[in-house]
Amino acid sequence: MAQKTIAVLFGGRSPEHDVSVVSALQVMGALDRSLYTVVPVYLATDGRWWTGEALMRRETYLPSEETLKTLDQVTLDLSANQKPGLIKVNAGLLARAGLGRLGLSGGAARIAFDVAIPCFHGLVGEDGQVQGALETAKVPYTGMRTMASAVLMDKVATKRMLAGTGIEMLPFREIKRPAEGLLIPASELGAIVGDLKGPWIIKPTHLGSSIGVAKVQTLEELADVLPAIFQYDTSAILEPFVENMIEYNVAVARIDGAVRTSAIERPKRTEELLDFKEKYLSGGSKKTGGAKTPGQSSEGMLSLTRELNPKLPQGLEGKIRTWADDAFKAVSGTGAPRIDFIGNEVTGEIWLNEVNPCPGSFGYFLWEAMAEPLLFSELLDKLIAEAMSENARQRLPHDPTPQDARLFRR
């Protein structure tokens, strides 16, 4: 098989920008270089797109102005009439030399590639916006399609989408950011909350990585924490606080034509809620490349904070796997999303909490912990094959206007 060129897209204008960089470094490290040439495509926090050899190294981040001079600024070619590609906005000598080291033509004004791997987490990337651009340009890409990405990145839309599937979920209220300012008086919140009894958990509707999550007891406390959430998101979701809370996560993907679920993890906790730094920065290995053999950990998702393949109460494993399978199929799932559940460890109740279209580190450790391990590099191979298959399946004629609907001469 001819070697394919893979564009790995990451970064972005999201509060989860840094986690995206870590995931991308792991993906680039895990891709089999005998099969693929890798092109890093970094979306900076100011919205500019960059490519270059330096972006393969962790010490580059976040790139300084001096480093940017060694990179090529690019944009996605939306013409959709040729092989997918990036168009160079600038082309300095140092940048061209860097592309040469990647095995690409340093002098060309266009960088062609075969498949894109989006490694975004959060807004402007994981939420369907980049996926829509890729589909406009007819680019084969891994992960969830545009609709599924948009729905599943919205915790409120997820609940509405999955209503009626038989999957149990907590009741909720959506609180939208005001048209002006960030404050909502407690008196107004009472009408929104209605008969949903506290204490509650409040969290951003569109963010992950435990960013902005808080427990509140009163409407006054709720009013106090909302402005911090509204700095990063346009709405918040309010749910009842679950006593004796325990979490379970499982990834799901279509592997070799069949929907399969990964090993189950039970995140450990030292406080009532994991905050961002505990989840991503508390110890662990400094290795940033993706694992090519089972059992390697990384700073992106820490083995110290989870138990893989935990012993579960009778019937619980089957319920988790069935609901994960049902949720995946309900949105015509692609990619390898992670589905998170929460439960009351004392009562045995459990609910689907949220779906992560592109989980941190692609959740590779969940696949490697299965009875028959699927290595990270193998998972990426299957996602790339699926991307090409999906792209071919959705292909339209060059002129998609039916003969009878044509109003202008061809």
CORRARA-V219192 format. One record per pair of residues at least 12 apart in sequence whose C-alpha atoms are under 10 Angstrom apart, sorted by the first residue. I is the first residue (numbers start at 1). GAP is how many residues later the second one is. Records with the same first field share a line. If there is no record, write none. Layout:
BEGIN
I: GAP, GAP
END
This chain:
BEGIN
1: 34
2: 32, 33, 34
3: 30, 31, 32, 33, 34, 111
4: 29, 30, 31, 32, 33, 34, 109, 110, 111, 380
5: 28, 30, 31, 32, 33, 34, 98, 99, 106, 107, 108, 109, 110, 111
6: 22, 25, 29, 30, 31, 32, 33, 34, 106, 107, 108, 109, 110, 111, 135, 378
7: 21, 29, 30, 31, 32, 33, 34, 35, 44, 77, 78, 79, 104, 105, 106, 107, 108, 109, 110, 111, 134
8: 16, 17, 19, 20, 30, 31, 32, 33, 34, 43, 107, 108, 109, 110, 111, 112, 133
9: 12, 15, 30, 31, 32, 33, 34, 40, 41, 42, 107, 108, 109, 110, 111, 116, 121
10: 12, 13, 14, 15, 30, 31, 32, 33, 34, 39, 107, 108, 109, 110, 111, 115, 116
11: 12, 13, 30, 31, 32, 33, 34, 36, 38, 51, 107, 108, 109, 110, 113, 114
12: 30, 31, 32, 33, 34, 35, 36, 37, 107, 108, 109, 110, 111, 112, 113, 114, 118
13: 30, 31, 32, 33, 34, 35, 107, 108, 109, 110, 111, 112
14: 30, 31, 106, 107, 108, 109, 110, 111, 112, 193, 218
15: 30, 106, 107, 108, 109, 192, 193, 194, 196, 217, 218
16: 104, 105, 106, 107, 191, 192, 193, 195, 260, 344
17: 26, 27, 28, 102, 103, 104, 105, 106, 108
18: 43, 44, 102, 103, 282
19: 100, 101, 102, 103, 190, 261, 280, 281, 282, 341, 342
20: 22, 98, 99, 100, 101, 102, 105, 106, 280, 338, 339, 340, 341
21: 21, 22, 34, 37, 40, 41, 98, 99, 100, 267, 279, 339, 340
22: 36, 39, 97, 266, 267, 268, 276, 277, 278, 279, 338, 339
23: 96, 97, 98, 265, 266, 267, 275, 276, 277, 278, 335, 336, 337, 338, 339, 340
24: 16, 17, 18, 31, 32, 93, 94, 95, 96, 264, 265, 266, 336, 337, 338
25: 15, 30, 31, 32, 33, 94, 262, 263, 264, 265, 275, 336
26: 30, 93, 261, 262, 263, 264, 265, 272, 274, 335, 336, 338, 350
27: 90, 92, 261, 262, 263, 264, 334, 335, 337, 349, 350, 353
28: 12, 28, 29, 89, 260, 261, 262, 349
29: 27, 28, 259, 260, 261, 262, 263, 347, 348
30: 259, 260, 261, 262, 263, 345, 346, 347, 348, 349, 350
31: 258, 259, 260, 261, 345, 346, 347, 348, 349, 350
32: 260, 345, 346, 348, 349
35: 346
36: 78, 345
37: 65, 66, 67, 76, 77
38: 15, 18, 64, 65, 66, 75, 78
39: 12, 13, 14, 16, 17, 60, 63, 64, 65, 72, 73, 74, 77
40: 12, 13, 14, 15, 16, 62, 76, 77
41: 14, 15, 31, 32, 33, 34, 45, 75, 76, 77
42: 13, 14, 21, 31, 32
43: 30, 31, 32, 77, 82
44: 18, 19
45: 17
47: 77
48: 25, 26, 27
49: 22, 23, 24, 25, 26, 27, 37, 39, 40
50: 18, 20, 21, 22, 23, 24, 25, 36, 38, 39, 40
51: 17, 19, 20, 21, 22, 23, 24, 35, 37, 44, 47, 48, 60
52: 15, 16, 18, 19, 20, 21, 42, 43, 44, 45, 46, 47, 48, 49, 50
53: 17, 18, 19, 42, 43, 44, 45, 46, 47, 48, 49, 50
54: 13, 14, 16, 17, 41, 44, 45
55: 12, 13, 16, 43
56: 46, 233
57: 231, 232
58: 229, 230, 231
67: 28
68: 27
69: 21, 22, 23, 24, 25, 26
70: 21, 22, 23, 24, 25, 26, 27, 28
71: 19, 20, 21, 22, 23, 24, 25, 26, 27, 28
72: 15, 16, 17, 18, 19, 20, 21, 22, 23, 24, 26, 27, 34
73: 13, 14, 15, 16, 17, 18, 19, 22
74: 12, 13, 14, 15, 16, 17, 35, 36, 37
75: 12, 13, 14, 35
76: 12, 34, 35, 57, 58, 61, 63
77: 33, 34, 35, 56, 57, 59, 60, 61, 62
78: 55, 56, 57, 58, 59, 60, 61
79: 57, 58, 59
80: 54, 55, 56, 57, 58, 59, 318
81: 56, 57, 317
82: 30, 55, 56, 57
83: 28, 29, 30, 31, 32, 54, 55, 56
84: 26, 27, 28, 29, 30, 31, 32, 50, 53, 54, 55, 56
85: 25, 26, 27, 28, 29, 30, 31, 52, 54
86: 23, 24, 25, 26, 27
87: 21, 22, 23, 24, 25
88: 20, 21, 22, 23
89: 20, 21
90: 19
91: 15, 16, 17, 18
92: 14, 15
93: 13, 14
94: 12
95: 12
96: 12, 13
99: 12
113: 26, 27
114: 25, 26, 27, 270, 273, 274
115: 24, 25, 26, 27, 269, 270, 272, 273, 276
116: 15, 18, 23, 24, 25, 26, 27, 268, 271, 272
117: 23, 24, 25, 26, 263, 266, 267, 270
118: 12, 13, 16, 23, 24, 25, 26, 240
119: 23, 24, 239, 240, 241, 242, 243
120: 237, 238, 239, 240
121: 32, 86, 87, 88, 235, 236, 237, 238, 239
122: 31, 32, 84, 85, 86, 87, 234, 235, 236, 237
123: 27, 30, 31, 83, 84, 85, 109, 110
125: 24, 25, 233
126: 17, 18, 20, 23, 24, 26, 27, 80, 81, 230, 231, 232, 233
127: 17, 18, 19, 20, 21, 22, 23, 24, 25, 26, 27, 79, 80, 230, 231
128: 16, 17, 18, 19, 20, 21, 22, 23, 24, 25, 229
129: 17, 18, 20, 21
130: 16, 19
131: 12, 13, 14, 15, 16, 18, 19
132: 13, 14, 15, 17, 18
133: 13
134: 12
135: 256, 259
138: 253, 254, 256, 257, 258
139: 248, 249, 252
140: 244, 245, 246, 247, 248, 249, 250, 251, 252
141: 194, 242, 243, 244, 245, 246, 247, 248, 249, 250
142: 192, 193, 194, 216, 238, 240, 241, 242, 243, 244, 245, 246, 248, 249
143: 110, 190, 191, 192, 193, 194, 214, 215, 219, 240, 241, 243, 244
144: 184, 187, 188, 189, 190, 191, 192, 193, 212, 213, 214, 243
145: 186, 187, 188, 189, 190, 212, 242, 245
147: 184, 185
148: 13, 180, 182, 183, 184, 185, 186, 209
149: 182, 184, 185, 188, 206, 207, 208, 209
150: 56, 207
151: 55, 180, 204, 206
152: 54, 179, 185, 202, 203, 204, 205
153: 52, 53, 54, 55, 201, 202, 203, 204, 205
154: 50, 51, 52, 53, 81, 82, 83, 200, 201, 202
155: 17, 19, 48, 49, 50, 51, 52, 53, 81, 82, 198, 199, 200, 201
156: 16, 17, 18, 49, 50, 79, 80, 81, 82, 198
157: 48, 49
158: 169, 173, 195, 196, 197
159: 12, 13, 193, 194, 195
161: 166, 169, 170
162: 164, 165, 166, 168, 169, 190
165: 158, 161, 162, 165
166: 157, 160, 161
167: 152, 153, 155, 156, 157, 159, 160, 183, 184, 185
168: 155, 173, 181, 182, 183, 184, 185
169: 70, 172, 173, 181, 182, 183, 184, 185
170: 68, 69, 70, 71, 72, 172, 180, 181, 182, 183
171: 25, 67, 68, 69
172: 21, 24, 28, 29, 30, 65, 66, 67, 68
173: 19, 20, 21, 23, 29, 63, 64, 65, 66, 67
174: 18, 19, 28, 30, 31, 61, 62, 63, 64, 65
175: 14, 17, 18, 27, 29, 30, 51, 55, 59, 60, 61, 62, 63
176: 29, 50, 54, 57, 58, 59, 60, 61
177: 49, 50, 52, 53, 54, 56, 57, 58, 59
178: 49, 52, 56, 57
179: 55
181: 46, 49, 50
182: 41, 44, 45, 46, 47, 48, 49, 52
183: 40, 41, 42, 43, 44, 45, 47
184: 36, 38, 39, 40, 42, 43
185: 34, 35, 37, 38, 39
186: 32, 33, 34, 35, 36, 37, 38
187: 32, 33, 36
188: 31, 35
189: 30, 31, 33, 34
190: 28, 29, 30
192: 46
193: 26, 45, 46
196: 42, 43, 44
197: 20, 21, 42, 43, 44
198: 17, 18, 19, 20, 21, 40, 41, 42, 43
199: 16, 17, 18, 19, 20, 40, 41, 42, 43, 44
200: 14, 15, 16, 17, 18, 19, 22, 37, 38, 39, 40, 41, 42
201: 12, 13, 14, 15, 16, 21, 36, 37, 38, 39, 40, 41
202: 12, 13, 14, 20, 23, 24, 27, 34, 35, 36, 37, 38, 39
203: 12, 22, 23, 26, 30, 32, 33, 34, 35, 36
204: 22, 24, 25, 26, 27, 28, 29, 30, 31, 32, 33, 34
205: 24, 28, 29, 30, 31, 32, 33
206: 26, 27, 28, 29, 30, 31
207: 22, 25, 26, 29, 149
208: 68, 146, 147, 148, 151, 152
209: 65, 66, 67, 68, 70, 71, 147, 150, 151
210: 63, 64, 65, 66, 67, 68, 69
211: 18, 21, 63, 64, 65, 66
212: 13, 14, 16, 17, 18, 19, 20, 21, 24, 63, 64
213: 12, 16, 23, 24, 60, 61, 62, 63
214: 12, 15, 24, 27, 58, 59, 61
215: 23, 24, 25, 26, 57, 58
216: 22, 24, 25
217: 24
222: 16
242: 100, 101, 102, 103, 107, 108
243: 29, 100, 101, 102, 103, 104
244: 28, 98, 99, 100, 101, 102, 103, 104
245: 27, 28, 97, 98, 99, 100, 101, 104, 105
246: 20, 21, 22, 23, 26, 95, 96, 97, 98, 99, 100, 102, 104
247: 18, 19, 20, 21, 22, 59, 93, 94, 95, 96, 97, 98, 103, 104, 105, 106
248: 16, 17, 18, 19, 20, 58, 59, 60, 62, 64, 69, 72, 91, 92, 93, 94, 95, 102, 103, 104, 105
249: 13, 14, 15, 16, 17, 18, 57, 59, 71, 72, 75, 89, 90, 91, 92, 93, 103, 104, 105, 106, 114, 117
250: 12, 13, 14, 15, 16, 70, 71, 74, 86, 87, 88, 89, 90, 91, 105, 113, 116, 117
251: 12, 13, 14, 70, 73, 74, 77, 84, 85, 86, 87, 88, 89, 104, 105, 106, 108, 111, 112, 113, 114, 115, 116
252: 69, 72, 73, 75, 76, 81, 82, 83, 84, 85, 86, 87, 111, 114, 115
253: 71, 72, 75, 76, 80, 81, 82, 83, 84, 85, 114, 126, 129, 130
254: 71, 74, 75, 79, 80, 81, 82, 128, 129, 132
255: 79, 80, 81, 124, 127, 128, 131
256: 126, 129, 130
257: 129
259: 65, 66, 67, 69, 70, 74, 75
260: 61, 64, 65, 76
261: 59, 60, 61, 63, 64, 75, 77, 78, 105, 106, 109
262: 47, 59, 74, 76, 101, 102, 103, 104, 105, 106, 107, 108, 109, 110, 111, 112
263: 45, 46, 47, 58, 102, 103, 104, 105, 106, 107, 108, 109, 110
264: 43, 44, 45, 46, 47, 48, 53, 56, 57, 76, 102, 103, 105, 106
265: 40, 41, 42, 43, 44, 45, 75, 100, 101, 104
266: 39, 40, 41, 42, 43, 44, 45, 46, 74, 75, 76
267: 12, 35, 36, 37, 38, 39, 40, 41
268: 35, 36, 37, 38, 39
269: 36, 37
270: 35
274: 31
278: 24, 27
279: 20, 21, 22, 23, 25, 26, 27
280: 18, 19, 20, 21, 22, 25, 80
281: 18, 19, 20, 21
282: 17, 19, 20, 22, 23
283: 15, 16, 19, 20, 21, 22
284: 13, 14, 15, 16, 17, 18, 19, 20, 21
285: 12, 13, 14, 15, 16, 17, 18
286: 12, 13, 14
287: 12, 13
288: 12
290: 71, 72, 74, 75, 85, 86, 87
291: 73, 74, 77, 84, 85, 86
292: 72, 76, 82, 83, 84, 85, 86
293: 75, 80, 81, 82, 83, 84
294: 70, 71, 73, 74, 75, 76, 79, 80, 81, 82
295: 70, 73, 74, 78, 80
296: 69, 72
297: 67, 68
298: 63, 67
299: 62
300: 60, 61, 62, 63
301: 58, 59, 60, 61, 62, 63, 64
302: 63
303: 62
308: 57, 58, 61, 62
309: 57, 60, 61, 62
313: 32, 35
316: 32, 33, 34
319: 31
320: 19, 20, 21, 30, 31, 32
321: 18
323: 16, 18, 28, 29
324: 13, 14, 15, 16, 17, 28, 31
325: 14
327: 12, 25, 28
328: 27
333: 24
334: 23, 49, 52, 53, 56
335: 22, 23, 27, 44, 45, 47, 48, 49, 51, 52
336: 20, 21, 22, 23, 26, 27, 28, 31, 43, 44, 47
337: 18, 19, 20, 21, 22, 23, 25, 26
338: 16, 17, 18, 19, 20, 21, 22, 24, 25, 28
339: 13, 14, 15, 16, 17, 18, 20
340: 12, 13, 14, 15, 16
341: 12, 13, 14
342: 12
361: 15
362: 14, 17, 18
363: 13
364: 12, 13, 14, 15, 16
367: 12
END
